[in-house]
Amino acid sequence: MPASDNGKYNALTVYIILIVVVACALVIGGIVFYRGEPQRPGPTSPHALDQTQ
């Protein structure tokens, strides 16, 4: 029976690690996407073209 218990713990640790990795990926992706939005409207190509003309 200890082998099956060990397998259960290994499965739990694998699921926990996967959940943590997915959560970190979502948080990092959300931060990058949130920071990327305000930067996009700032340096836009039409304004740069208007300034050169």
mmCIF entry with sequence, helices, sheets and N, C-alpha, C, O atoms, coordinates in Angstrom:
data_MODEL
# 
_entry.id   MODEL 
# 
_entity.id                         1 
_entity.type                       polymer 
_entity.pdbx_number_of_molecules   1 
# 
_entity_poly.entity_id                      1 
_entity_poly.type                           'polypeptide(L)' 
_entity_poly.nstd_linkage                   no 
_entity_poly.nstd_monomer                   no 
_entity_poly.pdbx_seq_one_letter_code       MPASDNGKYNALTVYIILIVVVACALVIGGIVFYRGEPQRPGPTSPHALDQTQ 
_entity_poly.pdbx_seq_one_letter_code_can   MPASDNGKYNALTVYIILIVVVACALVIGGIVFYRGEPQRPGPTSPHALDQTQ 
_entity_poly.pdbx_strand_id                 A 
# 
loop_
_entity_poly_seq.entity_id 
_entity_poly_seq.num 
_entity_poly_seq.mon_id 
_entity_poly_seq.hetero 
1 1  MET n 
1 2  PRO n 
1 3  ALA n 
1 4  SER n 
1 5  ASP n 
1 6  ASN n 
1 7  GLY n 
1 8  LYS n 
1 9  TYR n 
1 10 ASN n 
1 11 ALA n 
1 12 LEU n 
1 13 THR n 
1 14 VAL n 
1 15 TYR n 
1 16 ILE n 
1 17 ILE n 
1 18 LEU n 
1 19 ILE n 
1 20 VAL n 
1 21 VAL n 
1 22 VAL n 
1 23 ALA n 
1 24 CYS n 
1 25 ALA n 
1 26 LEU n 
1 27 VAL n 
1 28 ILE n 
1 29 GLY n 
1 30 GLY n 
1 31 ILE n 
1 32 VAL n 
1 33 PHE n 
1 34 TYR n 
1 35 ARG n 
1 36 GLY n 
1 37 GLU n 
1 38 PRO n 
1 39 GLN n 
1 40 ARG n 
1 41 PRO n 
1 42 GLY n 
1 43 PRO n 
1 44 THR n 
1 45 SER n 
1 46 PRO n 
1 47 HIS n 
1 48 ALA n 
1 49 LEU n 
1 50 ASP n 
1 51 GLN n 
1 52 THR n 
1 53 GLN n 
# 
_struct_asym.id          A 
_struct_asym.entity_id   1 
# 
loop_
_struct_conf.conf_type_id 
_struct_conf.id 
_struct_conf.pdbx_PDB_helix_id 
_struct_conf.beg_label_comp_id 
_struct_conf.beg_label_asym_id 
_struct_conf.beg_label_seq_id 
_struct_conf.pdbx_beg_PDB_ins_code 
_struct_conf.end_label_comp_id 
_struct_conf.end_label_asym_id 
_struct_conf.end_label_seq_id 
_struct_conf.pdbx_end_PDB_ins_code 
_struct_conf.beg_auth_comp_id 
_struct_conf.beg_auth_asym_id 
_struct_conf.beg_auth_seq_id 
_struct_conf.end_auth_comp_id 
_struct_conf.end_auth_asym_id 
_struct_conf.end_auth_seq_id 
_struct_conf.pdbx_PDB_helix_class 
_struct_conf.details 
_struct_conf.pdbx_PDB_helix_length 
HELX_P HELX_P1 AA1 PRO A 2  ? GLN A 39 ? PRO A 2  GLN A 39 1 ? 38 
HELX_P HELX_P2 AA2 SER A 45 ? THR A 52 ? SER A 45 THR A 52 1 ? 8  
# 
_struct_conf_type.id          HELX_P 
_struct_conf_type.criteria    ? 
_struct_conf_type.reference   ? 
# 
loop_
_atom_site.group_PDB 
_atom_site.id 
_atom_site.type_symbol 
_atom_site.label_atom_id 
_atom_site.label_alt_id 
_atom_site.label_comp_id 
_atom_site.label_asym_id 
_atom_site.label_entity_id 
_atom_site.label_seq_id 
_atom_site.pdbx_PDB_ins_code 
_atom_site.Cartn_x 
_atom_site.Cartn_y 
_atom_site.Cartn_z 
_atom_site.occupancy 
_atom_site.B_iso_or_equiv 
_atom_site.pdbx_formal_charge 
_atom_site.auth_seq_id 
_atom_site.auth_comp_id 
_atom_site.auth_asym_id 
_atom_site.auth_atom_id 
_atom_site.pdbx_PDB_model_num 
ATOM 1   N N  . MET A 1 1  ? 0.809  -1.217 0.000   1.00 0.00 ? 1  MET A N  1 
ATOM 2   C CA . MET A 1 1  ? 0.000  0.000  0.000   1.00 0.00 ? 1  MET A CA 1 
ATOM 3   C C  . MET A 1 1  ? 0.847  1.276  0.000   1.00 0.00 ? 1  MET A C  1 
ATOM 4   O O  . MET A 1 1  ? 0.413  2.276  -0.571  1.00 0.00 ? 1  MET A O  1 
ATOM 5   N N  . PRO A 1 2  ? 2.022  1.286  0.606   1.00 0.00 ? 2  PRO A N  1 
ATOM 6   C CA . PRO A 1 2  ? 2.794  2.544  0.587   1.00 0.00 ? 2  PRO A CA 1 
ATOM 7   C C  . PRO A 1 2  ? 3.128  2.995  -0.827  1.00 0.00 ? 2  PRO A C  1 
ATOM 8   O O  . PRO A 1 2  ? 3.270  4.192  -1.075  1.00 0.00 ? 2  PRO A O  1 
ATOM 9   N N  . ALA A 1 3  ? 3.258  2.045  -1.767  1.00 0.00 ? 3  ALA A N  1 
ATOM 10  C CA . ALA A 1 3  ? 3.569  2.433  -3.143  1.00 0.00 ? 3  ALA A CA 1 
ATOM 11  C C  . ALA A 1 3  ? 2.407  3.237  -3.728  1.00 0.00 ? 3  ALA A C  1 
ATOM 12  O O  . ALA A 1 3  ? 2.622  4.240  -4.409  1.00 0.00 ? 3  ALA A O  1 
ATOM 13  N N  . SER A 1 4  ? 1.171  2.792  -3.460  1.00 0.00 ? 4  SER A N  1 
ATOM 14  C CA . SER A 1 4  ? 0.017  3.515  -4.003  1.00 0.00 ? 4  SER A CA 1 
ATOM 15  C C  . SER A 1 4  ? -0.092 4.892  -3.342  1.00 0.00 ? 4  SER A C  1 
ATOM 16  O O  . SER A 1 4  ? -0.408 5.876  -4.010  1.00 0.00 ? 4  SER A O  1 
ATOM 17  N N  . ASP A 1 5  ? 0.166  4.964  -2.038  1.00 0.00 ? 5  ASP A N  1 
ATOM 18  C CA . ASP A 1 5  ? 0.131  6.267  -1.367  1.00 0.00 ? 5  ASP A CA 1 
ATOM 19  C C  . ASP A 1 5  ? 1.186  7.189  -1.961  1.00 0.00 ? 5  ASP A C  1 
ATOM 20  O O  . ASP A 1 5  ? 0.932  8.370  -2.194  1.00 0.00 ? 5  ASP A O  1 
ATOM 21  N N  . ASN A 1 6  ? 2.373  6.639  -2.203  1.00 0.00 ? 6  ASN A N  1 
ATOM 22  C CA . ASN A 1 6  ? 3.439  7.449  -2.787  1.00 0.00 ? 6  ASN A CA 1 
ATOM 23  C C  . ASN A 1 6  ? 3.018  7.937  -4.172  1.00 0.00 ? 6  ASN A C  1 
ATOM 24  O O  . ASN A 1 6  ? 3.285  9.085  -4.527  1.00 0.00 ? 6  ASN A O  1 
ATOM 25  N N  . GLY A 1 7  ? 2.373  7.093  -4.946  1.00 0.00 ? 7  GLY A N  1 
ATOM 26  C CA . GLY A 1 7  ? 1.893  7.490  -6.265  1.00 0.00 ? 7  GLY A CA 1 
ATOM 27  C C  . GLY A 1 7  ? 0.854  8.595  -6.168  1.00 0.00 ? 7  GLY A C  1 
ATOM 28  O O  . GLY A 1 7  ? 0.837  9.515  -6.986  1.00 0.00 ? 7  GLY A O  1 
ATOM 29  N N  . LYS A 1 8  ? -0.021 8.503  -5.157  1.00 0.00 ? 8  LYS A N  1 
ATOM 30  C CA . LYS A 1 8  ? -1.019 9.557  -4.971  1.00 0.00 ? 8  LYS A CA 1 
ATOM 31  C C  . LYS A 1 8  ? -0.332 10.878 -4.647  1.00 0.00 ? 8  LYS A C  1 
ATOM 32  O O  . LYS A 1 8  ? -0.701 11.921 -5.187  1.00 0.00 ? 8  LYS A O  1 
ATOM 33  N N  . TYR A 1 9  ? 0.658  10.837 -3.772  1.00 0.00 ? 9  TYR A N  1 
ATOM 34  C CA . TYR A 1 9  ? 1.359  12.076 -3.421  1.00 0.00 ? 9  TYR A CA 1 
ATOM 35  C C  . TYR A 1 9  ? 2.094  12.637 -4.636  1.00 0.00 ? 9  TYR A C  1 
ATOM 36  O O  . TYR A 1 9  ? 2.123  13.850 -4.841  1.00 0.00 ? 9  TYR A O  1 
ATOM 37  N N  . ASN A 1 10 ? 2.687  11.756 -5.441  1.00 0.00 ? 10 ASN A N  1 
ATOM 38  C CA . ASN A 1 10 ? 3.385  12.229 -6.641  1.00 0.00 ? 10 ASN A CA 1 
ATOM 39  C C  . ASN A 1 10 ? 2.396  12.887 -7.598  1.00 0.00 ? 10 ASN A C  1 
ATOM 40  O O  . ASN A 1 10 ? 2.701  13.928 -8.179  1.00 0.00 ? 10 ASN A O  1 
ATOM 41  N N  . ALA A 1 11 ? 1.218  12.294 -7.769  1.00 0.00 ? 11 ALA A N  1 
ATOM 42  C CA . ALA A 1 11 ? 0.210  12.876 -8.652  1.00 0.00 ? 11 ALA A CA 1 
ATOM 43  C C  . ALA A 1 11 ? -0.237 14.229 -8.107  1.00 0.00 ? 11 ALA A C  1 
ATOM 44  O O  . ALA A 1 11 ? -0.400 15.183 -8.868  1.00 0.00 ? 11 ALA A O  1 
ATOM 45  N N  . LEU A 1 12 ? -0.435 14.316 -6.798  1.00 0.00 ? 12 LEU A N  1 
ATOM 46  C CA . LEU A 1 12 ? -0.847 15.593 -6.203  1.00 0.00 ? 12 LEU A CA 1 
ATOM 47  C C  . LEU A 1 12 ? 0.219  16.654 -6.421  1.00 0.00 ? 12 LEU A C  1 
ATOM 48  O O  . LEU A 1 12 ? -0.097 17.785 -6.789  1.00 0.00 ? 12 LEU A O  1 
ATOM 49  N N  . THR A 1 13 ? 1.479  16.301 -6.196  1.00 0.00 ? 13 THR A N  1 
ATOM 50  C CA . THR A 1 13 ? 2.546  17.287 -6.379  1.00 0.00 ? 13 THR A CA 1 
ATOM 51  C C  . THR A 1 13 ? 2.621  17.722 -7.837  1.00 0.00 ? 13 THR A C  1 
ATOM 52  O O  . THR A 1 13 ? 2.848  18.898 -8.121  1.00 0.00 ? 13 THR A O  1 
ATOM 53  N N  . VAL A 1 14 ? 2.433  16.785 -8.763  1.00 0.00 ? 14 VAL A N  1 
ATOM 54  C CA . VAL A 1 14 ? 2.466  17.148 -10.190 1.00 0.00 ? 14 VAL A CA 1 
ATOM 55  C C  . VAL A 1 14 ? 1.329  18.108 -10.508 1.00 0.00 ? 14 VAL A C  1 
ATOM 56  O O  . VAL A 1 14 ? 1.539  19.105 -11.199 1.00 0.00 ? 14 VAL A O  1 
ATOM 57  N N  . TYR A 1 15 ? 0.122  17.822 -10.013 1.00 0.00 ? 15 TYR A N  1 
ATOM 58  C CA . TYR A 1 15 ? -1.012 18.714 -10.265 1.00 0.00 ? 15 TYR A CA 1 
ATOM 59  C C  . TYR A 1 15 ? -0.774 20.084 -9.636  1.00 0.00 ? 15 TYR A C  1 
ATOM 60  O O  . TYR A 1 15 ? -1.076 21.105 -10.253 1.00 0.00 ? 15 TYR A O  1 
ATOM 61  N N  . ILE A 1 16 ? -0.237 20.118 -8.413  1.00 0.00 ? 16 ILE A N  1 
ATOM 62  C CA . ILE A 1 16 ? 0.026  21.395 -7.741  1.00 0.00 ? 16 ILE A CA 1 
ATOM 63  C C  . ILE A 1 16 ? 1.055  22.191 -8.533  1.00 0.00 ? 16 ILE A C  1 
ATOM 64  O O  . ILE A 1 16 ? 0.897  23.398 -8.721  1.00 0.00 ? 16 ILE A O  1 
ATOM 65  N N  . ILE A 1 17 ? 2.109  21.523 -8.997  1.00 0.00 ? 17 ILE A N  1 
ATOM 66  C CA . ILE A 1 17 ? 3.141  22.225 -9.771  1.00 0.00 ? 17 ILE A CA 1 
ATOM 67  C C  . ILE A 1 17 ? 2.532  22.766 -11.063 1.00 0.00 ? 17 ILE A C  1 
ATOM 68  O O  . ILE A 1 17 ? 2.813  23.900 -11.451 1.00 0.00 ? 17 ILE A O  1 
ATOM 69  N N  . LEU A 1 18 ? 1.704  21.969 -11.728 1.00 0.00 ? 18 LEU A N  1 
ATOM 70  C CA . LEU A 1 18 ? 1.063  22.436 -12.968 1.00 0.00 ? 18 LEU A CA 1 
ATOM 71  C C  . LEU A 1 18 ? 0.179  23.643 -12.687 1.00 0.00 ? 18 LEU A C  1 
ATOM 72  O O  . LEU A 1 18 ? 0.194  24.608 -13.451 1.00 0.00 ? 18 LEU A O  1 
ATOM 73  N N  . ILE A 1 19 ? -0.593 23.604 -11.601 1.00 0.00 ? 19 ILE A N  1 
ATOM 74  C CA . ILE A 1 19 ? -1.476 24.726 -11.261 1.00 0.00 ? 19 ILE A CA 1 
ATOM 75  C C  . ILE A 1 19 ? -0.648 25.976 -10.983 1.00 0.00 ? 19 ILE A C  1 
ATOM 76  O O  . ILE A 1 19 ? -1.000 27.068 -11.430 1.00 0.00 ? 19 ILE A O  1 
ATOM 77  N N  . VAL A 1 20 ? 0.454  25.820 -10.244 1.00 0.00 ? 20 VAL A N  1 
ATOM 78  C CA . VAL A 1 20 ? 1.299  26.973 -9.927  1.00 0.00 ? 20 VAL A CA 1 
ATOM 79  C C  . VAL A 1 20 ? 1.904  27.547 -11.205 1.00 0.00 ? 20 VAL A C  1 
ATOM 80  O O  . VAL A 1 20 ? 1.938  28.765 -11.382 1.00 0.00 ? 20 VAL A O  1 
ATOM 81  N N  . VAL A 1 21 ? 2.376  26.688 -12.086 1.00 0.00 ? 21 VAL A N  1 
ATOM 82  C CA . VAL A 1 21 ? 2.986  27.166 -13.338 1.00 0.00 ? 21 VAL A CA 1 
ATOM 83  C C  . VAL A 1 21 ? 1.945  27.898 -14.182 1.00 0.00 ? 21 VAL A C  1 
ATOM 84  O O  . VAL A 1 21 ? 2.230  28.962 -14.732 1.00 0.00 ? 21 VAL A O  1 
ATOM 85  N N  . VAL A 1 22 ? 0.741  27.336 -14.289 1.00 0.00 ? 22 VAL A N  1 
ATOM 86  C CA . VAL A 1 22 ? -0.312 27.985 -15.082 1.00 0.00 ? 22 VAL A CA 1 
ATOM 87  C C  . VAL A 1 22 ? -0.695 29.318 -14.451 1.00 0.00 ? 22 VAL A C  1 
ATOM 88  O O  . VAL A 1 22 ? -0.896 30.304 -15.160 1.00 0.00 ? 22 VAL A O  1 
ATOM 89  N N  . ALA A 1 23 ? -0.798 29.357 -13.121 1.00 0.00 ? 23 ALA A N  1 
ATOM 90  C CA . ALA A 1 23 ? -1.152 30.608 -12.451 1.00 0.00 ? 23 ALA A CA 1 
ATOM 91  C C  . ALA A 1 23 ? -0.083 31.666 -12.703 1.00 0.00 ? 23 ALA A C  1 
ATOM 92  O O  . ALA A 1 23 ? -0.407 32.817 -12.997 1.00 0.00 ? 23 ALA A O  1 
ATOM 93  N N  . CYS A 1 24 ? 1.182  31.287 -12.589 1.00 0.00 ? 24 CYS A N  1 
ATOM 94  C CA . CYS A 1 24 ? 2.269  32.243 -12.849 1.00 0.00 ? 24 CYS A CA 1 
ATOM 95  C C  . CYS A 1 24 ? 2.226  32.712 -14.302 1.00 0.00 ? 24 CYS A C  1 
ATOM 96  O O  . CYS A 1 24 ? 2.421  33.896 -14.575 1.00 0.00 ? 24 CYS A O  1 
ATOM 97  N N  . ALA A 1 25 ? 1.975  31.806 -15.223 1.00 0.00 ? 25 ALA A N  1 
ATOM 98  C CA . ALA A 1 25 ? 1.911  32.195 -16.638 1.00 0.00 ? 25 ALA A CA 1 
ATOM 99  C C  . ALA A 1 25 ? 0.766  33.176 -16.867 1.00 0.00 ? 25 ALA A C  1 
ATOM 100 O O  . ALA A 1 25 ? 0.924  34.144 -17.612 1.00 0.00 ? 25 ALA A O  1 
ATOM 101 N N  . LEU A 1 26 ? -0.383 32.941 -16.239 1.00 0.00 ? 26 LEU A N  1 
ATOM 102 C CA . LEU A 1 26 ? -1.509 33.858 -16.400 1.00 0.00 ? 26 LEU A CA 1 
ATOM 103 C C  . LEU A 1 26 ? -1.190 35.221 -15.803 1.00 0.00 ? 26 LEU A C  1 
ATOM 104 O O  . LEU A 1 26 ? -1.505 36.247 -16.405 1.00 0.00 ? 26 LEU A O  1 
ATOM 105 N N  . VAL A 1 27 ? -0.566 35.246 -14.622 1.00 0.00 ? 27 VAL A N  1 
ATOM 106 C CA . VAL A 1 27 ? -0.234 36.519 -13.982 1.00 0.00 ? 27 VAL A CA 1 
ATOM 107 C C  . VAL A 1 27 ? 0.775  37.282 -14.831 1.00 0.00 ? 27 VAL A C  1 
ATOM 108 O O  . VAL A 1 27 ? 0.606  38.477 -15.073 1.00 0.00 ? 27 VAL A O  1 
ATOM 109 N N  . ILE A 1 28 ? 1.826  36.594 -15.285 1.00 0.00 ? 28 ILE A N  1 
ATOM 110 C CA . ILE A 1 28 ? 2.854  37.267 -16.099 1.00 0.00 ? 28 ILE A CA 1 
ATOM 111 C C  . ILE A 1 28 ? 2.233  37.741 -17.412 1.00 0.00 ? 28 ILE A C  1 
ATOM 112 O O  . ILE A 1 28 ? 2.499  38.860 -17.851 1.00 0.00 ? 28 ILE A O  1 
ATOM 113 N N  . GLY A 1 29 ? 1.418  36.912 -18.035 1.00 0.00 ? 29 GLY A N  1 
ATOM 114 C CA . GLY A 1 29 ? 0.765  37.318 -19.277 1.00 0.00 ? 29 GLY A CA 1 
ATOM 115 C C  . GLY A 1 29 ? -0.158 38.510 -19.064 1.00 0.00 ? 29 GLY A C  1 
ATOM 116 O O  . GLY A 1 29 ? -0.203 39.416 -19.896 1.00 0.00 ? 29 GLY A O  1 
ATOM 117 N N  . GLY A 1 30 ? -0.888 38.515 -17.965 1.00 0.00 ? 30 GLY A N  1 
ATOM 118 C CA . GLY A 1 30 ? -1.763 39.649 -17.671 1.00 0.00 ? 30 GLY A CA 1 
ATOM 119 C C  . GLY A 1 30 ? -0.975 40.921 -17.436 1.00 0.00 ? 30 GLY A C  1 
ATOM 120 O O  . GLY A 1 30 ? -1.383 41.989 -17.893 1.00 0.00 ? 30 GLY A O  1 
ATOM 121 N N  . ILE A 1 31 ? 0.146  40.835 -16.732 1.00 0.00 ? 31 ILE A N  1 
ATOM 122 C CA . ILE A 1 31 ? 0.970  42.025 -16.482 1.00 0.00 ? 31 ILE A CA 1 
ATOM 123 C C  . ILE A 1 31 ? 1.544  42.537 -17.796 1.00 0.00 ? 31 ILE A C  1 
ATOM 124 O O  . ILE A 1 31 ? 1.519  43.741 -18.053 1.00 0.00 ? 31 ILE A O  1 
ATOM 125 N N  . VAL A 1 32 ? 2.057  41.647 -18.623 1.00 0.00 ? 32 VAL A N  1 
ATOM 126 C CA . VAL A 1 32 ? 2.642  42.074 -19.906 1.00 0.00 ? 32 VAL A CA 1 
ATOM 127 C C  . VAL A 1 32 ? 1.560  42.686 -20.783 1.00 0.00 ? 32 VAL A C  1 
ATOM 128 O O  . VAL A 1 32 ? 1.786  43.719 -21.412 1.00 0.00 ? 32 VAL A O  1 
ATOM 129 N N  . PHE A 1 33 ? 0.378  42.056 -20.832 1.00 0.00 ? 33 PHE A N  1 
ATOM 130 C CA . PHE A 1 33 ? -0.702 42.582 -21.669 1.00 0.00 ? 33 PHE A CA 1 
ATOM 131 C C  . PHE A 1 33 ? -1.181 43.927 -21.126 1.00 0.00 ? 33 PHE A C  1 
ATOM 132 O O  . PHE A 1 33 ? -1.470 44.839 -21.900 1.00 0.00 ? 33 PHE A O  1 
ATOM 133 N N  . TYR A 1 34 ? -1.268 44.056 -19.791 1.00 0.00 ? 34 TYR A N  1 
ATOM 134 C CA . TYR A 1 34 ? -1.741 45.309 -19.193 1.00 0.00 ? 34 TYR A CA 1 
ATOM 135 C C  . TYR A 1 34 ? -0.735 46.426 -19.428 1.00 0.00 ? 34 TYR A C  1 
ATOM 136 O O  . TYR A 1 34 ? -1.120 47.561 -19.709 1.00 0.00 ? 34 TYR A O  1 
ATOM 137 N N  . ARG A 1 35 ? 0.552  46.111 -19.314 1.00 0.00 ? 35 ARG A N  1 
ATOM 138 C CA . ARG A 1 35 ? 1.585  47.123 -19.557 1.00 0.00 ? 35 ARG A CA 1 
ATOM 139 C C  . ARG A 1 35 ? 1.716  47.421 -21.046 1.00 0.00 ? 35 ARG A C  1 
ATOM 140 O O  . ARG A 1 35 ? 2.092  48.533 -21.417 1.00 0.00 ? 35 ARG A O  1 
ATOM 141 N N  . GLY A 1 36 ? 1.415  46.452 -21.903 1.00 0.00 ? 36 GLY A N  1 
ATOM 142 C CA . GLY A 1 36 ? 1.539  46.660 -23.343 1.00 0.00 ? 36 GLY A CA 1 
ATOM 143 C C  . GLY A 1 36 ? 0.441  47.557 -23.888 1.00 0.00 ? 36 GLY A C  1 
ATOM 144 O O  . GLY A 1 36 ? 0.661  48.253 -24.880 1.00 0.00 ? 36 GLY A O  1 
ATOM 145 N N  . GLU A 1 37 ? -0.733 47.563 -23.272 1.00 0.00 ? 37 GLU A N  1 
ATOM 146 C CA . GLU A 1 37 ? -1.833 48.378 -23.787 1.00 0.00 ? 37 GLU A CA 1 
ATOM 147 C C  . GLU A 1 37 ? -1.541 49.873 -23.726 1.00 0.00 ? 37 GLU A C  1 
ATOM 148 O O  . GLU A 1 37 ? -1.701 50.546 -24.744 1.00 0.00 ? 37 GLU A O  1 
ATOM 149 N N  . PRO A 1 38 ? -1.122 50.431 -22.590 1.00 0.00 ? 38 PRO A N  1 
ATOM 150 C CA . PRO A 1 38 ? -0.880 51.881 -22.562 1.00 0.00 ? 38 PRO A CA 1 
ATOM 151 C C  . PRO A 1 38 ? 0.275  52.299 -23.464 1.00 0.00 ? 38 PRO A C  1 
ATOM 152 O O  . PRO A 1 38 ? 0.295  53.435 -23.937 1.00 0.00 ? 38 PRO A O  1 
ATOM 153 N N  . GLN A 1 39 ? 1.233  51.417 -23.715 1.00 0.00 ? 39 GLN A N  1 
ATOM 154 C CA . GLN A 1 39 ? 2.384  51.795 -24.533 1.00 0.00 ? 39 GLN A CA 1 
ATOM 155 C C  . GLN A 1 39 ? 2.015  51.832 -26.013 1.00 0.00 ? 39 GLN A C  1 
ATOM 156 O O  . GLN A 1 39 ? 2.638  52.575 -26.771 1.00 0.00 ? 39 GLN A O  1 
ATOM 157 N N  . ARG A 1 40 ? 1.038  51.068 -26.444 1.00 0.00 ? 40 ARG A N  1 
ATOM 158 C CA . ARG A 1 40 ? 0.695  51.021 -27.872 1.00 0.00 ? 40 ARG A CA 1 
ATOM 159 C C  . ARG A 1 40 ? 0.136  52.356 -28.371 1.00 0.00 ? 40 ARG A C  1 
ATOM 160 O O  . ARG A 1 40 ? 0.579  52.824 -29.420 1.00 0.00 ? 40 ARG A O  1 
ATOM 161 N N  . PRO A 1 41 ? -0.820 52.999 -27.672 1.00 0.00 ? 41 PRO A N  1 
ATOM 162 C CA . PRO A 1 41 ? -1.344 54.261 -28.206 1.00 0.00 ? 41 PRO A CA 1 
ATOM 163 C C  . PRO A 1 41 ? -0.314 55.389 -28.200 1.00 0.00 ? 41 PRO A C  1 
ATOM 164 O O  . PRO A 1 41 ? -0.423 56.311 -29.008 1.00 0.00 ? 41 PRO A O  1 
ATOM 165 N N  . GLY A 1 42 ? 0.676  55.346 -27.319 1.00 0.00 ? 42 GLY A N  1 
ATOM 166 C CA . GLY A 1 42 ? 1.659  56.436 -27.229 1.00 0.00 ? 42 GLY A CA 1 
ATOM 167 C C  . GLY A 1 42 ? 2.438  56.612 -28.523 1.00 0.00 ? 42 GLY A C  1 
ATOM 168 O O  . GLY A 1 42 ? 2.188  57.571 -29.254 1.00 0.00 ? 42 GLY A O  1 
ATOM 169 N N  . PRO A 1 43 ? 3.367  55.725 -28.831 1.00 0.00 ? 43 PRO A N  1 
ATOM 170 C CA . PRO A 1 43 ? 4.155  55.876 -30.070 1.00 0.00 ? 43 PRO A CA 1 
ATOM 171 C C  . PRO A 1 43 ? 3.438  55.241 -31.258 1.00 0.00 ? 43 PRO A C  1 
ATOM 172 O O  . PRO A 1 43 ? 3.752  54.117 -31.650 1.00 0.00 ? 43 PRO A O  1 
ATOM 173 N N  . THR A 1 44 ? 2.479  55.962 -31.826 1.00 0.00 ? 44 THR A N  1 
ATOM 174 C CA . THR A 1 44 ? 1.754  55.432 -32.984 1.00 0.00 ? 44 THR A CA 1 
ATOM 175 C C  . THR A 1 44 ? 2.381  55.965 -34.260 1.00 0.00 ? 44 THR A C  1 
ATOM 176 O O  . THR A 1 44 ? 2.930  57.067 -34.277 1.00 0.00 ? 44 THR A O  1 
ATOM 177 N N  . SER A 1 45 ? 2.300  55.190 -35.317 1.00 0.00 ? 45 SER A N  1 
ATOM 178 C CA . SER A 1 45 ? 2.932  55.585 -36.581 1.00 0.00 ? 45 SER A CA 1 
ATOM 179 C C  . SER A 1 45 ? 2.249  56.807 -37.212 1.00 0.00 ? 45 SER A C  1 
ATOM 180 O O  . SER A 1 45 ? 2.957  57.644 -37.770 1.00 0.00 ? 45 SER A O  1 
ATOM 181 N N  . PRO A 1 46 ? 0.920  56.962 -37.159 1.00 0.00 ? 46 PRO A N  1 
ATOM 182 C CA . PRO A 1 46 ? 0.323  58.146 -37.801 1.00 0.00 ? 46 PRO A CA 1 
ATOM 183 C C  . PRO A 1 46 ? 0.818  59.448 -37.189 1.00 0.00 ? 46 PRO A C  1 
ATOM 184 O O  . PRO A 1 46 ? 1.064  60.410 -37.916 1.00 0.00 ? 46 PRO A O  1 
ATOM 185 N N  . HIS A 1 47 ? 0.969  59.501 -35.865 1.00 0.00 ? 47 HIS A N  1 
ATOM 186 C CA . HIS A 1 47 ? 1.462  60.724 -35.231 1.00 0.00 ? 47 HIS A CA 1 
ATOM 187 C C  . HIS A 1 47 ? 2.895  61.001 -35.674 1.00 0.00 ? 47 HIS A C  1 
ATOM 188 O O  . HIS A 1 47 ? 3.262  62.149 -35.924 1.00 0.00 ? 47 HIS A O  1 
ATOM 189 N N  . ALA A 1 48 ? 3.703  59.945 -35.770 1.00 0.00 ? 48 ALA A N  1 
ATOM 190 C CA . ALA A 1 48 ? 5.090  60.141 -36.203 1.00 0.00 ? 48 ALA A CA 1 
ATOM 191 C C  . ALA A 1 48 ? 5.106  60.658 -37.637 1.00 0.00 ? 48 ALA A C  1 
ATOM 192 O O  . ALA A 1 48 ? 5.914  61.524 -37.973 1.00 0.00 ? 48 ALA A O  1 
ATOM 193 N N  . LEU A 1 49 ? 4.224  60.137 -38.485 1.00 0.00 ? 49 LEU A N  1 
ATOM 194 C CA . LEU A 1 49 ? 4.172  60.616 -39.870 1.00 0.00 ? 49 LEU A CA 1 
ATOM 195 C C  . LEU A 1 49 ? 3.700  62.072 -39.908 1.00 0.00 ? 49 LEU A C  1 
ATOM 196 O O  . LEU A 1 49 ? 4.207  62.869 -40.697 1.00 0.00 ? 49 LEU A O  1 
ATOM 197 N N  . ASP A 1 50 ? 2.731  62.416 -39.055 1.00 0.00 ? 50 ASP A N  1 
ATOM 198 C CA . ASP A 1 50 ? 2.246  63.799 -39.029 1.00 0.00 ? 50 ASP A CA 1 
ATOM 199 C C  . ASP A 1 50 ? 3.353  64.748 -38.586 1.00 0.00 ? 50 ASP A C  1 
ATOM 200 O O  . ASP A 1 50 ? 3.462  65.855 -39.112 1.00 0.00 ? 50 ASP A O  1 
ATOM 201 N N  . GLN A 1 51 ? 4.179  64.328 -37.623 1.00 0.00 ? 51 GLN A N  1 
ATOM 202 C CA . GLN A 1 51 ? 5.259  65.196 -37.149 1.00 0.00 ? 51 GLN A CA 1 
ATOM 203 C C  . GLN A 1 51 ? 6.306  65.389 -38.241 1.00 0.00 ? 51 GLN A C  1 
ATOM 204 O O  . GLN A 1 51 ? 6.845  66.487 -38.379 1.00 0.00 ? 51 GLN A O  1 
ATOM 205 N N  . THR A 1 52 ? 6.606  64.359 -39.016 1.00 0.00 ? 52 THR A N  1 
ATOM 206 C CA . THR A 1 52 ? 7.621  64.489 -40.067 1.00 0.00 ? 52 THR A CA 1 
ATOM 207 C C  . THR A 1 52 ? 7.100  65.383 -41.189 1.00 0.00 ? 52 THR A C  1 
ATOM 208 O O  . THR A 1 52 ? 7.872  66.137 -41.782 1.00 0.00 ? 52 THR A O  1 
ATOM 209 N N  . GLN A 1 53 ? 5.813  65.313 -41.487 1.00 0.00 ? 53 GLN A N  1 
ATOM 210 C CA . GLN A 1 53 ? 5.264  66.149 -42.557 1.00 0.00 ? 53 GLN A CA 1 
ATOM 211 C C  . GLN A 1 53 ? 5.183  67.589 -42.079 1.00 0.00 ? 53 GLN A C  1 
ATOM 212 O O  . GLN A 1 53 ? 4.746  68.464 -42.827 1.00 0.00 ? 53 GLN A O  1 
# 
